[in-house]
Amino acid sequence: MIQQGDFSALLAVRFYRETPLTSKFMVVAYREVSSEDGFVLTAYLTSRPSARRVTLWKR
């Protein structure tokens, strides 16, 4: 799932059933410079994705 982040960043969210802790969501904040280039800002694990953010794409 891709969510809209702050300051023109995007959030890629993926669910992992098994982690060293418990089941978690991995969130990667990234910024696209062009359609072919971009960079990762940060990544973190969370128990659930933000419900207040706009979902741009969902598989």
PQR file with spaces between the fields and no chain letter, atoms N, CA, C, O and H, PARSE charges and radii, in Angstrom:
ATOM       1  N    MET     1       0.852   -1.164    0.000 -0.4000 1.5000
ATOM       2  CA   MET     1       0.000    0.000    0.000 -0.0000 2.0000
ATOM       3  C    MET     1       0.905    1.236    0.000  0.5500 1.7000
ATOM       4  O    MET     1       1.944    1.252    0.660 -0.5500 1.4000
ATOM       5  N    ILE     2       0.511    2.243   -0.726 -0.4000 1.5000
ATOM       6  CA   ILE     2       1.232    3.519   -0.751 -0.0000 2.0000
ATOM       7  C    ILE     2       0.324    4.587   -0.152  0.5500 1.7000
ATOM       8  O    ILE     2      -0.819    4.757   -0.577 -0.5500 1.4000
ATOM       9  H    ILE     2      -0.334    2.230   -1.262  0.4000 1.0000
ATOM      10  N    GLN     3       0.846    5.299    0.834 -0.4000 1.5000
ATOM      11  CA   GLN     3       0.096    6.376    1.472 -0.0000 2.0000
ATOM      12  C    GLN     3       0.815    7.702    1.247  0.5500 1.7000
ATOM      13  O    GLN     3       2.026    7.744    1.025 -0.5500 1.4000
ATOM      14  H    GLN     3       1.774    5.161    1.179  0.4000 1.0000
ATOM      15  N    GLN     4       0.047    8.771    1.309 -0.4000 1.5000
ATOM      16  CA   GLN     4       0.608   10.112    1.170 -0.0000 2.0000
ATOM      17  C    GLN     4       1.244   10.511    2.494  0.5500 1.7000
ATOM      18  O    GLN     4       0.608   10.434    3.545 -0.5500 1.4000
ATOM      19  H    GLN     4      -0.936    8.737    1.489  0.4000 1.0000
ATOM      20  N    GLY     5       2.500   10.937    2.437 -0.4000 1.5000
ATOM      21  CA   GLY     5       3.208   11.369    3.635 -0.0000 2.0000
ATOM      22  C    GLY     5       3.232   12.880    3.746  0.5500 1.7000
ATOM      23  O    GLY     5       2.480   13.580    3.068 -0.5500 1.4000
ATOM      24  H    GLY     5       3.017   11.000    1.583  0.4000 1.0000
ATOM      25  N    ASP     6       4.097   13.368    4.601 -0.4000 1.5000
ATOM      26  CA   ASP     6       4.262   14.806    4.789 -0.0000 2.0000
ATOM      27  C    ASP     6       5.377   15.330    3.884  0.5500 1.7000
ATOM      28  O    ASP     6       6.299   14.591    3.541 -0.5500 1.4000
ATOM      29  H    ASP     6       4.708   12.799    5.152  0.4000 1.0000
ATOM      30  N    PHE     7       5.291   16.596    3.500 -0.4000 1.5000
ATOM      31  CA   PHE     7       6.337   17.277    2.738 -0.0000 2.0000
ATOM      32  C    PHE     7       6.663   16.545    1.439  0.5500 1.7000
ATOM      33  O    PHE     7       7.835   16.359    1.113 -0.5500 1.4000
ATOM      34  H    PHE     7       4.542   17.196    3.779  0.4000 1.0000
ATOM      35  N    SER     8       5.648   16.131    0.702 -0.4000 1.5000
ATOM      36  CA   SER     8       5.730   15.451   -0.591 -0.0000 2.0000
ATOM      37  C    SER     8       6.443   14.098   -0.530  0.5500 1.7000
ATOM      38  O    SER     8       6.952   13.623   -1.545 -0.5500 1.4000
ATOM      39  H    SER     8       4.695   16.282    0.967  0.4000 1.0000
ATOM      40  N    ALA     9       6.484   13.490    0.624 -0.4000 1.5000
ATOM      41  CA   ALA     9       7.030   12.137    0.758 -0.0000 2.0000
ATOM      42  C    ALA     9       5.900   11.130    0.565  0.5500 1.7000
ATOM      43  O    ALA     9       4.724   11.464    0.702 -0.5500 1.4000
ATOM      44  H    ALA     9       6.071   13.877    1.449  0.4000 1.0000
ATOM      45  N    LEU    10       6.272    9.908    0.248 -0.4000 1.5000
ATOM      46  CA   LEU    10       5.319    8.811    0.117 -0.0000 2.0000
ATOM      47  C    LEU    10       5.683    7.732    1.121  0.5500 1.7000
ATOM      48  O    LEU    10       6.848    7.596    1.493 -0.5500 1.4000
ATOM      49  H    LEU    10       7.228    9.636    0.137  0.4000 1.0000
ATOM      50  N    LEU    11       4.695    6.966    1.561 -0.4000 1.5000
ATOM      51  CA   LEU    11       4.917    5.896    2.527 -0.0000 2.0000
ATOM      52  C    LEU    11       4.524    4.565    1.901  0.5500 1.7000
ATOM      53  O    LEU    11       3.368    4.359    1.533 -0.5500 1.4000
ATOM      54  H    LEU    11       3.748    7.077    1.258  0.4000 1.0000
ATOM      55  N    ALA    12       5.487    3.674    1.783 -0.4000 1.5000
ATOM      56  CA   ALA    12       5.217    2.322    1.313 -0.0000 2.0000
ATOM      57  C    ALA    12       5.014    1.455    2.547  0.5500 1.7000
ATOM      58  O    ALA    12       5.863    1.433    3.438 -0.5500 1.4000
ATOM      59  H    ALA    12       6.426    3.841    2.082  0.4000 1.0000
ATOM      60  N    VAL    13       3.887    0.735    2.605 -0.4000 1.5000
ATOM      61  CA   VAL    13       3.528   -0.052    3.783 -0.0000 2.0000
ATOM      62  C    VAL    13       3.368   -1.510    3.375  0.5500 1.7000
ATOM      63  O    VAL    13       2.682   -1.817    2.401 -0.5500 1.4000
ATOM      64  H    VAL    13       3.197    0.753    1.881  0.4000 1.0000
ATOM      65  N    ARG    14       4.006   -2.409    4.127 -0.4000 1.5000
ATOM      66  CA   ARG    14       3.873   -3.844    3.866 -0.0000 2.0000
ATOM      67  C    ARG    14       3.747   -4.584    5.187  0.5500 1.7000
ATOM      68  O    ARG    14       4.437   -4.268    6.156 -0.5500 1.4000
ATOM      69  H    ARG    14       4.564   -2.159    4.919  0.4000 1.0000
ATOM      70  N    PHE    15       2.854   -5.577    5.219 -0.4000 1.5000
ATOM      71  CA   PHE    15       2.615   -6.372    6.423 -0.0000 2.0000
ATOM      72  C    PHE    15       3.511   -7.598    6.439  0.5500 1.7000
ATOM      73  O    PHE    15       3.638   -8.296    5.433 -0.5500 1.4000
ATOM      74  H    PHE    15       2.293   -5.834    4.432  0.4000 1.0000
ATOM      75  N    TYR    16       4.132   -7.861    7.586 -0.4000 1.5000
ATOM      76  CA   TYR    16       4.946   -9.057    7.796 -0.0000 2.0000
ATOM      77  C    TYR    16       4.324   -9.870    8.927  0.5500 1.7000
ATOM      78  O    TYR    16       4.219   -9.387   10.054 -0.5500 1.4000
ATOM      79  H    TYR    16       4.028   -7.295    8.403  0.4000 1.0000
ATOM      80  N    ARG    17       3.914  -11.095    8.634 -0.4000 1.5000
ATOM      81  CA   ARG    17       3.297  -11.958    9.642 -0.0000 2.0000
ATOM      82  C    ARG    17       4.256  -12.334   10.760  0.5500 1.7000
ATOM      83  O    ARG    17       3.858  -12.428   11.921 -0.5500 1.4000
ATOM      84  H    ARG    17       3.999  -11.488    7.718  0.4000 1.0000
ATOM      85  N    GLU    18       5.523  -12.549   10.409 -0.4000 1.5000
ATOM      86  CA   GLU    18       6.513  -12.954   11.406 -0.0000 2.0000
ATOM      87  C    GLU    18       7.700  -11.999   11.397  0.5500 1.7000
ATOM      88  O    GLU    18       8.319  -11.776   10.356 -0.5500 1.4000
ATOM      89  H    GLU    18       5.846  -12.472    9.466  0.4000 1.0000
ATOM      90  N    THR    19       8.011  -11.441   12.552 -0.4000 1.5000
ATOM      91  CA   THR    19       9.218  -10.648   12.769 -0.0000 2.0000
ATOM      92  C    THR    19       9.812  -11.144   14.090  0.5500 1.7000
ATOM      93  O    THR    19       9.174  -11.953   14.765 -0.5500 1.4000
ATOM      94  H    THR    19       7.508  -11.622   13.397  0.4000 1.0000
ATOM      95  N    PRO    20      10.987  -10.700   14.479 -0.5600 1.5000
ATOM      96  CA   PRO    20      11.523  -11.103   15.784  0.2800 2.0000
ATOM      97  C    PRO    20      10.635  -10.678   16.949  0.5500 1.7000
ATOM      98  O    PRO    20      10.716  -11.258   18.031 -0.5500 1.4000
ATOM      99  N    LEU    21       9.793   -9.677   16.741 -0.4000 1.5000
ATOM     100  CA   LEU    21       8.905   -9.206   17.807 -0.0000 2.0000
ATOM     101  C    LEU    21       7.554   -9.927   17.730  0.5500 1.7000
ATOM     102  O    LEU    21       7.303  -10.857   18.496 -0.5500 1.4000
ATOM     103  H    LEU    21       9.727   -9.205   15.862  0.4000 1.0000
ATOM     104  N    THR    22       6.708   -9.509   16.830 -0.4000 1.5000
ATOM     105  CA   THR    22       5.394  -10.111   16.542 -0.0000 2.0000
ATOM     106  C    THR    22       5.081   -9.759   15.095  0.5500 1.7000
ATOM     107  O    THR    22       5.982   -9.370   14.352 -0.5500 1.4000
ATOM     108  H    THR    22       6.911   -8.753   16.208  0.4000 1.0000
ATOM     109  N    SER    23       3.842   -9.884   14.684 -0.4000 1.5000
ATOM     110  CA   SER    23       3.481   -9.415   13.343 -0.0000 2.0000
ATOM     111  C    SER    23       3.516   -7.886   13.346  0.5500 1.7000
ATOM     112  O    SER    23       3.024   -7.247   14.277 -0.5500 1.4000
ATOM     113  H    SER    23       3.110  -10.200   15.287  0.4000 1.0000
ATOM     114  N    LYS    24       4.094   -7.315   12.310 -0.4000 1.5000
ATOM     115  CA   LYS    24       4.272   -5.862   12.225 -0.0000 2.0000
ATOM     116  C    LYS    24       4.111   -5.383   10.793  0.5500 1.7000
ATOM     117  O    LYS    24       4.162   -6.173    9.851 -0.5500 1.4000
ATOM     118  H    LYS    24       4.494   -7.833   11.554  0.4000 1.0000
ATOM     119  N    PHE    25       3.915   -4.080   10.641 -0.4000 1.5000
ATOM     120  CA   PHE    25       3.932   -3.412    9.350 -0.0000 2.0000
ATOM     121  C    PHE    25       5.272   -2.701    9.202  0.5500 1.7000
ATOM     122  O    PHE    25       5.739   -2.039   10.129 -0.5500 1.4000
ATOM     123  H    PHE    25       3.873   -3.438   11.407  0.4000 1.0000
ATOM     124  N    MET    26       5.884   -2.843    8.036 -0.4000 1.5000
ATOM     125  CA   MET    26       7.100   -2.093    7.710 -0.0000 2.0000
ATOM     126  C    MET    26       6.667   -0.873    6.913  0.5500 1.7000
ATOM     127  O    MET    26       5.970   -1.004    5.907 -0.5500 1.4000
ATOM     128  H    MET    26       5.505   -3.380    7.283  0.4000 1.0000
ATOM     129  N    VAL    27       7.072    0.303    7.350 -0.4000 1.5000
ATOM     130  CA   VAL    27       6.757    1.550    6.659 -0.0000 2.0000
ATOM     131  C    VAL    27       8.070    2.156    6.172  0.5500 1.7000
ATOM     132  O    VAL    27       8.992    2.376    6.958 -0.5500 1.4000
ATOM     133  H    VAL    27       7.638    0.410    8.167  0.4000 1.0000
ATOM     134  N    VAL    28       8.145    2.424    4.872 -0.4000 1.5000
ATOM     135  CA   VAL    28       9.328    3.059    4.281 -0.0000 2.0000
ATOM     136  C    VAL    28       8.894    4.410    3.729  0.5500 1.7000
ATOM     137  O    VAL    28       8.069    4.481    2.818 -0.5500 1.4000
ATOM     138  H    VAL    28       7.396    2.246    4.234  0.4000 1.0000
ATOM     139  N    ALA    29       9.450    5.473    4.281 -0.4000 1.5000
ATOM     140  CA   ALA    29       9.178    6.824    3.788 -0.0000 2.0000
ATOM     141  C    ALA    29      10.210    7.144    2.716  0.5500 1.7000
ATOM     142  O    ALA    29      11.414    7.031    2.946 -0.5500 1.4000
ATOM     143  H    ALA    29      10.120    5.415    5.021  0.4000 1.0000
ATOM     144  N    TYR    30       9.727    7.544    1.543 -0.4000 1.5000
ATOM     145  CA   TYR    30      10.623    7.839    0.433 -0.0000 2.0000
ATOM     146  C    TYR    30      10.117    9.028   -0.357  0.5500 1.7000
ATOM     147  O    TYR    30       8.956    9.421   -0.240 -0.5500 1.4000
ATOM     148  H    TYR    30       8.749    7.635    1.356  0.4000 1.0000
ATOM     149  N    ARG    31      10.995    9.592   -1.158 -0.4000 1.5000
ATOM     150  CA   ARG    31      10.628   10.732   -2.004 -0.0000 2.0000
ATOM     151  C    ARG    31      11.038   10.417   -3.427  0.5500 1.7000
ATOM     152  O    ARG    31      12.162    9.979   -3.672 -0.5500 1.4000
ATOM     153  H    ARG    31      11.938    9.273   -1.253  0.4000 1.0000
ATOM     154  N    GLU    32      10.135   10.636   -4.364 -0.4000 1.5000
ATOM     155  CA   GLU    32      10.427   10.443   -5.783 -0.0000 2.0000
ATOM     156  C    GLU    32      10.907   11.767   -6.367  0.5500 1.7000
ATOM     157  O    GLU    32      10.215   12.781   -6.277 -0.5500 1.4000
ATOM     158  H    GLU    32       9.222   10.991   -4.166  0.4000 1.0000
ATOM     159  N    VAL    33      12.092   11.752   -6.963 -0.4000 1.5000
ATOM     160  CA   VAL    33      12.649   12.939   -7.609 -0.0000 2.0000
ATOM     161  C    VAL    33      12.081   13.051   -9.015  0.5500 1.7000
ATOM     162  O    VAL    33      11.731   14.141   -9.469 -0.5500 1.4000
ATOM     163  H    VAL    33      12.654   10.928   -7.036  0.4000 1.0000
ATOM     164  N    SER    34      11.992   11.910   -9.705 -0.4000 1.5000
ATOM     165  CA   SER    34      11.395   11.834  -11.033 -0.0000 2.0000
ATOM     166  C    SER    34      10.719   10.473  -11.135  0.5500 1.7000
ATOM     167  O    SER    34      10.684    9.726  -10.157 -0.5500 1.4000
ATOM     168  H    SER    34      12.277   11.025   -9.337  0.4000 1.0000
ATOM     169  N    SER    35      10.186   10.144  -12.298 -0.4000 1.5000
ATOM     170  CA   SER    35       9.527    8.850  -12.457 -0.0000 2.0000
ATOM     171  C    SER    35      10.511    7.689  -12.416  0.5500 1.7000
ATOM     172  O    SER    35      10.106    6.540  -12.245 -0.5500 1.4000
ATOM     173  H    SER    35      10.214   10.750  -13.093  0.4000 1.0000
ATOM     174  N    GLU    36      11.804    7.979  -12.572 -0.4000 1.5000
ATOM     175  CA   GLU    36      12.825    6.933  -12.577 -0.0000 2.0000
ATOM     176  C    GLU    36      13.821    7.040  -11.427  0.5500 1.7000
ATOM     177  O    GLU    36      14.720    6.206  -11.323 -0.5500 1.4000
ATOM     178  H    GLU    36      12.133    8.913  -12.711  0.4000 1.0000
ATOM     179  N    ASP    37      13.686    8.041  -10.562 -0.4000 1.5000
ATOM     180  CA   ASP    37      14.676    8.244   -9.512 -0.0000 2.0000
ATOM     181  C    ASP    37      14.003    8.675   -8.213  0.5500 1.7000
ATOM     182  O    ASP    37      12.967    9.338   -8.237 -0.5500 1.4000
ATOM     183  H    ASP    37      12.956    8.719  -10.646  0.4000 1.0000
ATOM     184  N    GLY    38      14.585    8.304   -7.100 -0.4000 1.5000
ATOM     185  CA   GLY    38      14.078    8.680   -5.794 -0.0000 2.0000
ATOM     186  C    GLY    38      15.033    8.210   -4.713  0.5500 1.7000
ATOM     187  O    GLY    38      16.087    7.647   -5.008 -0.5500 1.4000
ATOM     188  H    GLY    38      15.427    7.765   -7.081  0.4000 1.0000
ATOM     189  N    PHE    39      14.662    8.443   -3.454 -0.4000 1.5000
ATOM     190  CA   PHE    39      15.527    8.016   -2.362 -0.0000 2.0000
ATOM     191  C    PHE    39      14.690    7.763   -1.112  0.5500 1.7000
ATOM     192  O    PHE    39      13.610    8.328   -0.938 -0.5500 1.4000
ATOM     193  H    PHE    39      13.806    8.901   -3.214  0.4000 1.0000
ATOM     194  N    VAL    40      15.221    6.893   -0.243 -0.4000 1.5000
ATOM     195  CA   VAL    40      14.559    6.520    1.004 -0.0000 2.0000
ATOM     196  C    VAL    40      14.931    7.533    2.075  0.5500 1.7000
ATOM     197  O    VAL    40      16.100    7.883    2.237 -0.5500 1.4000
ATOM     198  H    VAL    40      16.098    6.434   -0.383  0.4000 1.0000
ATOM     199  N    LEU    41      13.921    8.002    2.808 -0.4000 1.5000
ATOM     200  CA   LEU    41      14.147    8.927    3.912 -0.0000 2.0000
ATOM     201  C    LEU    41      14.370    8.179    5.219  0.5500 1.7000
ATOM     202  O    LEU    41      15.323    8.461    5.946 -0.5500 1.4000
ATOM     203  H    LEU    41      12.971    7.718    2.677  0.4000 1.0000
ATOM     204  N    THR    42      13.489    7.222    5.520 -0.4000 1.5000
ATOM     205  CA   THR    42      13.598    6.415    6.737 -0.0000 2.0000
ATOM     206  C    THR    42      12.708    5.190    6.610  0.5500 1.7000
ATOM     207  O    THR    42      11.881    5.107    5.702 -0.5500 1.4000
ATOM     208  H    THR    42      12.715    6.992    4.930  0.4000 1.0000
ATOM     209  N    ALA    43      12.878    4.252    7.509 -0.4000 1.5000
ATOM     210  CA   ALA    43      12.040    3.056    7.548 -0.0000 2.0000
ATOM     211  C    ALA    43      11.846    2.657    9.010  0.5500 1.7000
ATOM     212  O    ALA    43      12.738    2.843    9.838 -0.5500 1.4000
ATOM     213  H    ALA    43      13.550    4.320    8.246  0.4000 1.0000
ATOM     214  N    TYR    44      10.665    2.104    9.317 -0.4000 1.5000
ATOM     215  CA   TYR    44      10.400    1.703   10.699 -0.0000 2.0000
ATOM     216  C    TYR    44       9.304    0.642   10.741  0.5500 1.7000
ATOM     217  O    TYR    44       8.533    0.491    9.793 -0.5500 1.4000
ATOM     218  H    TYR    44       9.940    1.953    8.644  0.4000 1.0000
ATOM     219  N    LEU    45       9.246   -0.089   11.850 -0.4000 1.5000
ATOM     220  CA   LEU    45       8.189   -1.073   12.101 -0.0000 2.0000
ATOM     221  C    LEU    45       7.119   -0.440   12.969  0.5500 1.7000
ATOM     222  O    LEU    45       7.419    0.369   13.847 -0.5500 1.4000
ATOM     223  H    LEU    45       9.872    0.033   12.620  0.4000 1.0000
ATOM     224  N    THR    46       5.869   -0.810   12.722 -0.4000 1.5000
ATOM     225  CA   THR    46       4.761   -0.304   13.521 -0.0000 2.0000
ATOM     226  C    THR    46       3.698   -1.391   13.655  0.5500 1.7000
ATOM     227  O    THR    46       3.650   -2.319   12.846 -0.5500 1.4000
ATOM     228  H    THR    46       5.625   -1.467   12.009  0.4000 1.0000
ATOM     229  N    SER    47       2.863   -1.281   14.654 -0.4000 1.5000
ATOM     230  CA   SER    47       1.828   -2.292   14.869 -0.0000 2.0000
ATOM     231  C    SER    47       0.655   -2.132   13.903  0.5500 1.7000
ATOM     232  O    SER    47      -0.062   -3.095   13.632 -0.5500 1.4000
ATOM     233  H    SER    47       2.902   -0.528   15.310  0.4000 1.0000
ATOM     234  N    ARG    48       0.458   -0.913   13.383 -0.4000 1.5000
ATOM     235  CA   ARG    48      -0.597   -0.691   12.373 -0.0000 2.0000
ATOM     236  C    ARG    48      -0.306    0.589   11.600  0.5500 1.7000
ATOM     237  O    ARG    48       0.257    1.535   12.152 -0.5500 1.4000
ATOM     238  H    ARG    48       1.040   -0.130   13.603  0.4000 1.0000
ATOM     239  N    PRO    49      -0.686    0.623   10.326 -0.5600 1.5000
ATOM     240  CA   PRO    49      -0.464    1.846    9.537  0.2800 2.0000
ATOM     241  C    PRO    49      -1.412    2.957    9.980  0.5500 1.7000
ATOM     242  O    PRO    49      -2.436    2.697   10.612 -0.5500 1.4000
ATOM     243  N    SER    50      -1.067    4.168    9.651 -0.4000 1.5000
ATOM     244  CA   SER    50      -1.872    5.320   10.034 -0.0000 2.0000
ATOM     245  C    SER    50      -3.203    5.320    9.286  0.5500 1.7000
ATOM     246  O    SER    50      -3.235    5.226    8.059 -0.5500 1.4000
ATOM     247  H    SER    50      -0.235    4.379    9.138  0.4000 1.0000
ATOM     248  N    ALA    51      -4.288    5.425   10.028 -0.4000 1.5000
ATOM     249  CA   ALA    51      -5.623    5.467    9.433 -0.0000 2.0000
ATOM     250  C    ALA    51      -5.969    6.867    8.932  0.5500 1.7000
ATOM     251  O    ALA    51      -6.882    7.021    8.121 -0.5500 1.4000
ATOM     252  H    ALA    51      -4.262    5.501   11.025  0.4000 1.0000
ATOM     253  N    ARG    52      -5.263    7.875    9.396 -0.4000 1.5000
ATOM     254  CA   ARG    52      -5.580    9.259    9.001 -0.0000 2.0000
ATOM     255  C    ARG    52      -4.928    9.671    7.689  0.5500 1.7000
ATOM     256  O    ARG    52      -5.292   10.704    7.127 -0.5500 1.4000
ATOM     257  H    ARG    52      -4.521    7.750   10.055  0.4000 1.0000
ATOM     258  N    ARG    53      -3.986    8.902    7.190 -0.4000 1.5000
ATOM     259  CA   ARG    53      -3.302    9.242    5.943 -0.0000 2.0000
ATOM     260  C    ARG    53      -4.106    8.771    4.726  0.5500 1.7000
ATOM     261  O    ARG    53      -4.821    7.772    4.790 -0.5500 1.4000
ATOM     262  H    ARG    53      -3.690    8.063    7.647  0.4000 1.0000
ATOM     263  N    VAL    54      -3.978    9.499    3.632 -0.4000 1.5000
ATOM     264  CA   VAL    54      -4.671    9.176    2.391 -0.0000 2.0000
ATOM     265  C    VAL    54      -3.957    8.018    1.711  0.5500 1.7000
ATOM     266  O    VAL    54      -2.742    8.060    1.522 -0.5500 1.4000
ATOM     267  H    VAL    54      -3.397   10.312    3.580  0.4000 1.0000
ATOM     268  N    THR    55      -4.709    6.981    1.342 -0.4000 1.5000
ATOM     269  CA   THR    55      -4.157    5.844    0.621 -0.0000 2.0000
ATOM     270  C    THR    55      -4.213    6.149   -0.870  0.5500 1.7000
ATOM     271  O    THR    55      -5.288    6.385   -1.421 -0.5500 1.4000
ATOM     272  H    THR    55      -5.697    6.946    1.496  0.4000 1.0000
ATOM     273  N    LEU    56      -3.040    6.142   -1.528 -0.4000 1.5000
ATOM     274  CA   LEU    56      -2.956    6.449   -2.950 -0.0000 2.0000
ATOM     275  C    LEU    56      -3.063    5.204   -3.815  0.5500 1.7000
ATOM     276  O    LEU    56      -3.595    5.255   -4.924 -0.5500 1.4000
ATOM     277  H    LEU    56      -2.167    5.950   -1.081  0.4000 1.0000
ATOM     278  N    TRP    57      -2.556    4.080   -3.306 -0.4000 1.5000
ATOM     279  CA   TRP    57      -2.560    2.846   -4.081 -0.0000 2.0000
ATOM     280  C    TRP    57      -2.602    1.668   -3.129  0.5500 1.7000
ATOM     281  O    TRP    57      -1.924    1.660   -2.102 -0.5500 1.4000
ATOM     282  H    TRP    57      -2.124    4.038   -2.405  0.4000 1.0000
ATOM     283  N    LYS    58      -3.408    0.667   -3.479 -0.4000 1.5000
ATOM     284  CA   LYS    58      -3.521   -0.521   -2.650 -0.0000 2.0000
ATOM     285  C    LYS    58      -3.644   -1.730   -3.543  0.5500 1.7000
ATOM     286  O    LYS    58      -4.422   -1.735   -4.497 -0.5500 1.4000
ATOM     287  H    LYS    58      -3.959    0.673   -4.313  0.4000 1.0000
ATOM     288  N    ARG    59      -2.878   -2.753   -3.233 -0.4000 1.5000
ATOM     289  CA   ARG    59      -2.931   -3.982   -4.039 -0.0000 2.0000
ATOM     290  C    ARG    59      -3.961   -4.909   -3.473  0.5500 1.7000
ATOM     291  O    ARG    59      -4.166   -6.002   -4.002 -0.5500 1.4000
ATOM     292  H    ARG    59      -2.247   -2.750   -2.458  0.4000 1.0000
